[in-house]
Amino acid sequence: MLSTADALAKVLDLAPSMPTETVSLADAAGRVLAEDAIARRDQPPFAASAMDGYAVRASEALPGAVLKVVDESAAGHRAGMSLPLGAAIRIFTGAPVPQGADAILIQENCAREADRITVQEAPTKGEYIRPAGGDFEAGFRISAPHRITARDLALLAAMNVAELRVARHPVVALIPTGDELVLPGEEPGPDQIIASNNFGLAAMLTAAGALPRMCPIARDTAESLRASFAAAEGADIIVSLGGASVGEHDLVAEVMSGEGLKLDFYKIAMRPGKPLMAGRFGGAMMLGLPGNPVSAMVCGEVFLRPAIDKALGLPAAPRKRRIATLGHEIDANGSREHYMRASLRSDGEVTPVVDIHENQDSSRLSVLAHANCLVVRPPHAERAKIGTLVEYILLDD
């Protein structure tokens, strides 16, 4: 069986690369830049006041000095003159600093009577003035590839960038398989369960920047399986859920190989998630995830999310691993790399403490829902004591 690392490398080799498209700034949240975004102007574009007060010359605004107010500068409406000698110009936050002024005397540091102000506390040269280009200058860039955040959008708007070139969302078809499945809201038969993997994975995919396509449940017949795969036509990635094990009712590889599926690998040394397969179907990458709900979600975290990053042009890499200390003893591990549902707690320590949930059965979705990380145990790891350093992957990161 392949190691998890070798399987991921093969999955990333299979992952498609998305073409690019142009979107408006309003539609760019969460998208991945495919080309650098370049500022078209300085920010601020002029020297601006950081406070309400008076634009003055620092050399004239000494304690006790009386200056005549001769004009006003407001945001969007600069003063109509340069600053004369022995004068002051009323100014408001964000307004352009008049020519000749080199300091802002804040209104709290002076007294005004009619058109005269008396300086009470002198400003220093340059005080409360934001220089032109002090934030960024024309030509400043946000480099691709980069996933666009809310903070980036504010910056891009200030850069006067109205449109962006981004990677197209990869379309991921999700095909649940098995006679035992019904959709949420339907009445299951006595031997049936509710399909859940596709809904959890759809949410994961959306958060990662993909467009999930929910295909019909493929029943345990060749005809139904072919019909569900036909519904995935045009997708960039096809994900089957279940049907990848070794039972006589697990038909995905057997049936779809006759329809053009070319498998790259089958089975990996991972727990949960041993019955994982990957290959190509037509022009799409195909990933076969286990049917057990937790196995499918864990494999989604470990394999599908990095594949989506690769498709979007982001660095093709395993999920980031961090270090924590064990909050309790755990048994030795077996021959497969084990991704154990766990919860972090800090306990005021620099290195966080992690508690591994007692029940690691791959059907227990309630345990996964209460976890916020996956502790990664290497094959044949020895029994670990309290305080042992372990690696973990943060969920929803």
Buried (B, 14 or more C-beta within 10 A) or exposed (E): BBBBEEBBBBBBEBBBEBEBEEBEBEEBEBBBBBBEBBBEBBBBEEBBBBBBBBBBBBEBBEEEBEBEBBBBBBEEEBBEBEBBEEBBBBBBBBBBBBEBBBBBBBBEBBEEEEEEBEBEEBBEEEBBBBEBBEBBEBEBBBEBBBBBEEEBBEBBEBBBBEEBBBBBBBBBBBBBBBBBBBBEEEEEEEEBEBBBBBBBBBEBBBEBBBBBBBBEBBBBEBEBBBBBBEBBEEBBBBBBBBBBBEEEEBBBBEBBEEEEBEBBBBBBBBBBBBBBBBBBBBEBBBBBBBBBBBBBBBBBBBBBBBBBBBBBBBEBEBBEEBEBBBBEEBEEBEEBBBBBBBBBEEEEEEEBBBBBBEEBEBBBBEBBEEBBBBBBBEBEBEEBEEEBEBBBBBBEE
